Amino acid sequence: MRKKRDSRQFVVIGLGQFGSNMAKALHGMGYEVLAVDKRMERVQEYSTEFTHVVQADATDENALRELGILNFDVVVVAIGDDMEANLLTTMQLKDLGAPYIVAMARDPLQGRLLKKIGVNRIVSPEADMANRVAHNLATTSVMDYIELSDEFSIVELAVSPDLHDKSLAESNIRAKYGLNVVAIKRGDKLIVTPQATEKLRASDTIVVVGSNEGISHMEENL
């Protein structure tokens, strides 16, 4: 088990493909995870996987209270096969005062409804994966792509030949595209918040964050 970075506790409601993978990832990073599903077969399937696995109907406010939902820092609503249950659960969590809610949306309509409810973060697995694959296919320099919002993303890019042996300051990435280089991957080494004097090598990949417009502009010029 990897050492966790902090002591936050998570609840994952819904143990479908997305929810179970989310719970596994968090548990694998060393976090305490309460996994919840109304289907007993899912509860039994993952009974030894996570810190706690409980059968409960998350649309029931009393059931959420009994789970001690307010004792957890983040609640992930990963109910993907029932939009009504997804929305009802999210509304109950908001009414109870859950501190931070992440909810899964299967389509734009569900995303808009969740936004109106006031969730802290909306995740659209299929759309997010489609965006990542599209960027990887369309631009050979793109190694990975994570959409943070409708306007901002993080992208991992191979260093183009015109940037070889140039320092970050000389590369002018921030001035040209409005993007910040937050890390450089150099073999097994990760240089976090690199200095402006750091020179880029041919084998490097850079991790940049910024507006989708700036990222697209940079991709066009690679």
N, C-alpha and C positions, 0 to 999 in steps of 0.2 A: 504494500500500500504506500502510495506517495504521501509525503508529509503535507498536511494542509497548510494553507497560508494564513488562515484566521479561524475563528471559532464559530462562524456563521452556521446556522442550521436550516435545512431545506425541507419543504414538503413538496412532493410530486403527486398530483392527483390525476389518475388515469394511467394505466400500465399497458397501453398499446405500444406500437413500435417506437414512436417518438418519446413517450413518457418513460418507458423502461430503459431506453438508451440514455436518456437524460439522467435518470436516477443512477444508472451504472457508472456513468462518467463522474458524477459528483461524488458517489461513494468511493470510486477508485482514486479520487484526489484526496480522500481522507475526511470528507465532511460527513456529519451525521445527517442521514436522510430518512424521513418518514414517507413511505410509499403507500398510496391509498387507491383502492379500486373497489367498485361495487360488486365485481364478479369474483366469486370465491375461487374459481379455477385459476384466475390470474394471481390472486393473493397466495394460493398454494404454490403456484409455479415459481414465484419470486420470494418465498418465505425465508430463504436462507441467503438471499442476495444482498439485502440492504439492512440498515440498522433496525428499522421496524417496518413491518408490512401489515396493513390493517384493511379489513373489509368495511366499507362505509359508503353511504349515499351522500356525496358531497353537496348535493342540492338541498340537503336538510340542514338548516341552521343549527339545530340542536346537536346533530352529529359532528359538525365542524367545531362547535364549542367543546364537546367531549374530547375531541382530538387535541385540544389545547392549541389551536391554530395560532393564537396570538403570541405563543412562546417561540415561534419560529421566525426567522429573519426574512425568508423568501418563500413564497408559495408559487409553484408552477402548475397552471391548469392545462393539462395535456390531454383533455378529453376531445378526441378528434372525430369520433363517429356519431356524435349526438350534439348538434349545435345548440339545441335548447338547454341541455344539461350543462354544456360549456358556459353559456351565458348566465344561467341561473346560479351556478357555482361561483362564477366571478362576481356577480351582484351580491351574493351572500357574504363573500370574503370582504368586499368593499364595505358593506354595512357593518360587519364585525370590526372593521378597522385593521385588517391585515396590513402590515407595514410596507410590503413590496410584493406586487403581483405580476407574474409573467404569464401571459395567456396565449395559447396557440390558436391561430386563425387559419381555416382551410381555404378561404376565399376573401376577396376584397370587401364584400358585404359584412361578413363576420368581423373582419378587421375594423371596419367603421363602427360597428355596434360596440365592440370591445373598447374602442377609443372613447366613445361617448360614455361608457360606464366609468372610464377613468383608470384603466390598468396602467401600470408603470412601463411595461414593455410588451409589445405584440410580436410573436414569432410566427412566421409562415414557412414551415419546413420545405414544402415543395417549391415555392417561389424563390426562397433563398438558395436552394440547391440549383434550381434552374439558372439563376443569375450567375452563380459560381461556375457552373459548367459552360455557360454561354461565353463568359469572359475568357475562360481557359481555352475554349475552342477558337474564339475569334482572334485572340492575340497570343501568339506563341510565347511572348515574354511574360505573360501573366501566369504565376505559379499557383496563386490562391487568391480568393476574393471573398470578403465577408461584408455584407451590407449592414451598416449600423442603423440606418434610418432611410427615409425616402431621399435624403439629400447627401448623406455622408457614408463613406465606406473605408475599410482597410484593405489594402491590396499588397500582395507580395509579387515583386517584379524581378526578373533577371536584369542584371546591369547591361545596358546596351553598349556596343563598341565605342560610341562617341563619349561615353563616361569613364572608360577605362583609364586608370591612373590619375583621375581628377579627384580633388578633394570635394567634400560635400558643398563647401562654399563655392568652389569653381563650377560645380555641376549646375548651380542656379535653379535647382528643382523648386525651391520655395517661391522664388521670384517669378519663374515662368508659369508654374501651374498652381500655386497656392497650396502646395502639399508639404507636409512635414515628414521627414524620414525619422521614424521612431526606433528603427533597429536595422542592423546589417547582419545577415546570416553568412558566415564564412566557414564553410565546412561544418564541423561540429560545434563551432564557437558562435555565440550570439552576442553581438555588441549592442547593448541597449542604450538609447539616447546618445548616439555617437556625436563626437565633437565635430565642429565645422571643418577642422583640419584633417579629419579621417579620409584617407584616400581609398577610392573604390577599386576593387580588383575585378578581373575578367570573370572569375568564378563566383563572385558575390551575388547574393540576392538582397534586395532592399525591401523593407516593410514601410509603406507610406500610409498616412491617414489624411483624409481631406474630403472635399466636395466631390460628388460623382462627376460633375462637369469637369473639374480639374483632372480627375483620374482619366476620363475619356480623352481629354486633350493630350495628356501625356502618352496614353496608349497609341494615339494616332501618330505620334511623333517618334515612336520607338523604331 
